[in-house]
């Protein structure tokens, strides 16, 4: 798709115009819903464009054990629902639409979705991130036929089967442990010789008799025709390649920020939006938070905190702009 300098497509599509709103939030995950809660309590009447999936990545996480207030852990979908209920209780409005183009060249800012065009005095970008792909032969072709990026979503389909999990961080081990509920065996394939997951998760994984580990190894190809039947592995230290039989491949090797629509409009590095300590981008009135602007922590609690901070700063900025406009009127 072709973009002009403002970031808006040169294509013309007739859409309903909504707004202008004081605060428009792009994204309905923990970042966006936390921003909505704080903006709503400040009586800014925020509107949230939820994106394709309310709750973002946490909505497809089996259980979250490190979010304060839930000593026994909380299921990801339940935490999403609580976020939504609390934000709506104070007046946040959710629009089940996805932002596809932006024009930040003047206020009110313009954001185009699939269903409507939205006008806003300020914007909080909370678009999160999507799973990173292996980009190996067979991965794309067999996605949905044995290749998955969500154990919670697809684990049930692998009852009594052998699966592999690619990755060594918290997500990989959490999802691997979840998959042991269904699978006969879960083999973790990791390019290093030790896991990056937290200590508690590691202890659980090593103690689980269904979990196995292949170290210093990467997946070079996913094998199968109508469904996955194996993977080609390479030991990165010895260079040895061999086939490993499996019924499923679950990939958890990180995420890529959903910031493509802001290229040429906002500053970013490796896809992560540049913000200062106040969650401000280079354009006054445009803020960014969560995994769209965080390439380090990437936790539910830090994303929620960044969303709250962005909303607080948006409120302060709107007050300052209003005061300035009153003086010059």
Helices and strands as residue ranges (DSSP letters): E 16-21, E 24-26, H 30-41, E 47-49, G 56-60, E 63-64, E 74-75, H 76-89, E 93-95, E 99-103, E 109-113, E 116-120, E 123-125, E 129-131, E 147-148, H 151-154, G 155-158, E 162-166, H 170-179, E 185-189, H 199-207, E 211-214, E 217-224, E 228-235, E 241-245, E 248-251, E 255-257, G 260-262, E 268-269, E 272-273, E 286-288, G 290-292, H 300-328
